[in-house]
């Protein structure tokens, strides 16, 4: 972990690599800032450093209105060293503390509430409730600045129980009401569509990320065209469409959504953050992987490497099973046939122009489906059915810790370590997941006159890439020896 001396140098030089990785509390003003704040830097003896915005807030500082801490690139949920904290952050981002019940969150994580508070304090400098509060506050501030949503709708979207509580919180935090804070929006609401910007740390290889999604886009559910990713979504029974584009000039992606309830916006945005890996600490990833001569050259070709996530872990798991021992194109074709037969038709006609016509079938529906006469190998069809039933019964829970999840997945006949690790990489967003038996990864080390590496040998080599082996896998898949992952 960087020292205060490193933080001080980063603050004085306004080093963008540290933006979002720590915050500066200014004791003379009572505000906290990003290290890139354009204001004249305060004297060293008047500042304190905090690992998170929540920690600065809990220490009594209020957000700076000039550098806008809510616009800093985020810190990924797996940045800490505690597995429990990582899982807790992901659950909080999905709304686990909307009711303020720390005991229930602790129970889901398998620890006591006291121990959970202790872990959060040690790794993040703030309590779980402070983290949840700061996330919602920053989200609301972003909606105030970037959209023309009515303030009452923003209160709902950010999870505040009432407009009065929303107003009181902002008045207490910023010294101004939401109405006073409102500025001209970066992107206005048009019809039922809403757009929000999510900043990232450059470099960001958008083209490679989009190509990855394009090659694996499930027909009827996803599409990639004109530099935009689109897909169908369903939240609480409401059908919608998600669109994601890149604004390279602003170092941010633009997430647009239509058709979903305002109360679901936070969930949509948090999922998009992980799906497009906007919070990746690219400098840390480079520092580790460039020590390897093979990966060093790959990093020069793709310095903005990102690990593509997923909207729906179950959907990805089915897609991974379909991809066992067949080409990417063949797996994509098979997934389209499953959607055409068992997917729910989308009730948004406007999406059909982009080829988006269905929602991916639910675990319950695929658990009862007869996956015959669609070119699917019988053993593969049985594996999908077993997975769907296991997910429906909660025998497989995508919120479980990595070891428990892998154990549950591989316990199903037809699912091996490759599939489990691939899902762990993209659905769990585990930066150290590594499908060592993948043919593409093994092929990346092919050299004339030498034998191909074994999975065991590749696993040994990968030890020096920890904790960023998932990023190493993406780099190896893009090597000249491969045509893709």
N, C-alpha and C positions, 0 to 999 in steps of 0.2 A: 504494500500500500504506500502511495506517495507520502512524503513527510511534509510538515508545515513549510519547510524551506522550499520544497518543490512547488507547493501551492502559492507561496509568496512570489516566486519568480514568474509563475504562470499568470498570477493576478496583475503584476506590474507590466508584463509584456502583452497582456490580453491574449494569451495563447488560445486559439480556438479549439485545439485538441482537448482542452480541459473543460470546455463548455458543457455543463450538465453533470460533470463528475464531482464537483464540489461547489459550495456556495459561500459567499463572503458576508458575514454579519458585521455591519458598521455600527459600533457602539455609540458614536456621537450623534447618529441620526436615527438609530433604531430600525433600520431597514436591512434587508439582505439582498445581495446582488449576484448576478452571474460573474464569473471571472473575466468576461469580455465586456463588461459594462462600459459604455463610452464616457461616463462621468469621470471627472478628475479623481484619480485614485486617492483614497484617504491614507493617512499616515499608518505605518505598520503597527504602531502600538495601539491603534484604535480599531483593529479588525480581529475577528475570530473566524475560523474555518469550520465548516460543517459538511458532512458527507452527503447530506440530502437536504432538499428544501424543507421537508417535514421536520428535520432536526433544527434548522434555523428558525422555523416557525414556533416549534415547541420551546425554543430558548427565548421567545418573546419578540423576535424581529418580524417586521411586515415586508411583503414583497415590494421590490423597486418598480415604480411605474415607468421608468425609463428603459431599463434593460429587459423588463418583463420575464421573470424567472419561468413563468408557465410556457414560454416559447423555447426554452433550452432543450437540446436533444435529450431524450430520456435515458435512464439507466436501466438496462435489462434486468429482468427478475432473477437472473442467475448470476449477477455480478458479485454477490456476496459469497462467503465461503461456507455458509451454513445451508445445507439442503432444506432444512425446515423453513428458514427464512425465504429461500427461493420459492418454495411451494406456497408459503403464506402470501408473498407478494402477488403471485399469479392469482390466487383465490380472492385476494382483496380487490385486484383489478377487475375481477369478474363479478364483484358485488357482494362478496362474502361478509363484509362488515357494514352493509347498508343499514342493518338494524342495530348496529353497535354491539352485537353479542360476541365478545371475545372468547367466551367459554366454548361456544359452538365451533368457532374457527379453530381453537386449540384442539378440540376433540377430533375434528377432521384431520388435523395434522399429527394426532397421536401424542400430544404433550399436554402438560398442564398450562392453564392460562398464565400463571406466574412465570413459568419457564419461557413461554412464548414472548412475554414482555421483556424478559431478560435478554433473550436472543436478539430481538429487534433493537433494543437499546445498545447492545454490544456492536452489532453490525451496521445499523443505520442511524444510530444516535437519536431515535425517536420511537414512540410507542406504536403499536399497530393502528390504534385509532387515529393518531396524528398523521400517519402515512395515508390512511384512507381519506381523512379530511382534506389533506393537502392535494391529493390526486383530484378529488371532486372540485375543490376550489379552483385549481389551475384549469381544469376542464371547463368550468363555468366561465372563467375569465377569457379563455380562448374563444368560446362561443360569443361572448359579449363583443369582443374585438373583431371577430372574423365574419360574423353572420348578422342577419337582420331578424333573427328569431325574436319573438316577443319575450320579454324578460321572464314572464310567468312560465313559458315553455322551457327556457333555459334552467329555471329553478327545478323543474321536473326532470329534465335531462341529466342534471348534475346530481340528482338524488336527494335534494333538500325536501323535507317533508312539507314545507309551506313556503309561500312567497315571503311571509314575514321573517321566517328564520333565514331565508336566503338573503334578504336585505340586511338583517341584523349582522349576519356573518361578514358580509362585504364591508359594511360600515365599520365594524370592529377591526377587520383585517387591513383594509386600505384607507380608512378614514374618509371614505366616500361611498355613496350608494351605487348600486349597479347602473342606475340611470345616468349618474354623473360620470361613471367610468366609460360609458358606451362611446365608441368612436365610429367613424365611417368604416364599414366592413370591407375586408379584402375581397370577399366574394359574397354576393347577395344571394338570398334564397330566391329561387325561381320555380314557381309552381310548388311541387312537393319535394323538390330536390334540395339537399343541403350539402355544402362543401366545407371541409375543415383541413387546414394545413398541418402536417406533421413534420417537423424538422429532423434532419439526419446529419451525421458527421461525414463530410466528404473525405475521400472519394466514395462515390456510390455508383456501382455498376448497374444502372437501371436496365440497360439494353440486355445484359446477360441474364438478369433476373426475369425480365419479361420474356426472353426467349425460352427460359426454363418453363415458365408457366404456359407459354404458347404450345410447346411441344407436348405438354401433358394435359392440356385443357380438355375437360370432359364434355363431349358434344351435348348440347342442349342445356348445360349448366354453366359453362364458362366460355368466354371468348376473349381473344386478344386481337385488336385491330387498331390501326392508326395511333400506336403508342399508348393505348389504354387497355387496362385489364378490367373485365366486367364479369359478374357472376350473379346468379340468383341467390337470395337469402330468405330465410323464414325465421322470424322471431316472435314467439308467443302467438303463432298462427297467422301473423301478418306477412304477406309476401312482399319482397322488395328486391331492389337491384343495387349492388355495390359497384362503384367505378373507382379506379385508382389510376392516376396519371402522375407524371414527374414534372416538377418545376425546378430544373437544374439551376436556373439563375438565382433562385431563393433557397437552394439546398433543402428542399422539402418535397414530400409527395402530397398530392391533393386527393383526399378521400371524399367521394361524393356518394350519397345514399338517398334513395327515394323509396317510398312505400312503407317504411317502418315507423313505429310510434316514436315520438320524441323521447320518451323515457328509455328507449333502447339505444340511443345514440352513443352513450358512454361505452356500452358493450361492443358496439360496432367499431368504434375508433380503437379501443384497446386490442381487439382481434386483428384489425388492420395493421396496427403497430408491429405485432409479432409476425404476421403473415409476410410483411415486406421488410422485416428485420431492420427497422429504422434506428433502433437503439444500440446496434452493434458497436462495441468499443474498438473501432478499427485500428487505432494506434497500438493497443495491447495485442490484438491479433497479429498484426505485422511484426511486432517486437519478438514474438515467439516463433512464428512460422518462417520468418526470413533467415533464421539460423540454420535451416535445412537447405542444402544446395539445390535439391530438386524443387522444393516449394518456393525458394527465393526467385527462381526464374519465372515460375508460374505467377507469383505475386506481381512481378513487373508487367506481365501481360494483363493481369486482372487485379489492380490494386484496390478496387472497391468491392471486393467479394462479399456477397451476402448469402445467407442460408434461407431459401424460400420456405415459408411456413405454410399453413393451411387454414381455411375457414372452418372446416369440419373434420375433426380427428377420425371419426368413423369413415367418412367418405375417403379420406386419405388411406386408411387401413385397407379398405376394399380395393382401392386403386393399386396399392402396393402388392396385394395378393395377386391381382390380375397381371402384374408386371413380373411375376416370378417366371424366369426362364423363357420369356418372350421379349420381343422388341418393344420399345416405348410406343411406337405407332400401333402395334397390335393390341397392346393393353388399352390404349386410348379408344380404339374401335370397339373393344369389348365393353368398356365402361359406358360408351354411348348406347349400346344395345340394352344394357341393364336399365339405364335411365329411360330410354324410350318405352320399355315394357312396364317398368315398376315405379318410375318417378312420378311425382305429383305435378300435373300441368300448372304452369305459372299463370296467375290471373292478372298479369300486367302485359297488355298487348304491345306496349311501346318497346318492350325488351326483345320481342321477336325479330326486330330489324337487325339485331346483333346475333341472332341465332340462339338466344337464351329463351327456352320454352318450358323448362321443367325445374323442379327441385330434385336434388338427389334423394333416392328412397331412404326412408328411416330404417334403423336397425329392426324395429318390429315388423315392418313390411318385408324386408329382405329375409328375415328369419322364417317367414312362411312361404317365401317365393320358391317356385320351381324353375331353377336356372338352366332349363334344357333348351335344346334347339336354337342356340345362339352362338355356337362355335366355341363354347367354353368347355375345357377339359373337366371331366366328371369330378376328379379329385379336387380341382380348384373350386368348383361350384360348392362342393360339400364343405370346404374350408370357409368359404364366405358365409354359408348358412350357419356354421358353428360359431363364427365370430359374431354374426348378427344376434344370435340367441344369447351369447355370453354377454354382449354389451347391454342387451335388453334386461338381462337378469342382474346387471351390475357386477357380474363376476370379473369383468374387465372395466376398470374405471380410469379414464384418461387423466384424472386429477391425481392419481396415485403417484408416489415417489417413483423414481426411475427403476430401481431394482425390483420393486413390487410389480410395476407395470410389465417389465420385460419377462419376469417369471410367469405372470398370468398369460401373456401373449404366447410365449413359447410352450406353454402347457397345452395349447390347442393343437391337435393334429393338423399338420399342413402349414404351420407357421414356425419358421426357424429364426435364428438369431439375425439373419439379414433383414427380414421383414420387420422384426421388433426394433432393431437399431435404426432402420430407415424412418419408421414412424416416430421413434424417440427423437430423432434429429429434426424432423419437420413439424410434428404436432406438439411434442413436449418442448420444443425449442431448446433442447439440451445441447450446449455447444461442444460437448465432448463425446456425443454419440458417434459411433464409427462402425459401419457394416463391413468388417474386414474381409468377409468372404465374397464381396462384390467383385464380379469379373472385371468391371471397368477399373476399379482401384488396383487390382492386381496387374492388369494390362498396362497401367501407367508406368510400371517399372520394367517393362519388356525392353531388352537390349539384345542386339544381334549376338548370337552365340551363347546366350545365357538362358538358364532355366527360369520359368515363370515363378514368381514368389508364391509361397504358400500363405494361406490366411494366418497361420500361426506366426510366420516370419513378419508379415505385414503388421500384425498386432504389436510385435516387439518393436518394430521401427516407429510405430505411431506413438509410443510412450513419450517421445521427445516433442510431440506436437500438443500435448495436454496443456491447458484444458480446452484447446480449440480444434479438436480433431474433426468436428463436423465441417469446419471451414476448410481444413486440409482436404477432406473428401471432395468438396466442391471444386477445389483447385485441381485435384488429380483427375476428376471427371472431365475437366476442360483441357487436359494436356493433349499434345499432338497425337499421342498414341490412342486417344479415345475419340469417339464420335458423340459422347454424351454419357450421362449417368443414369 
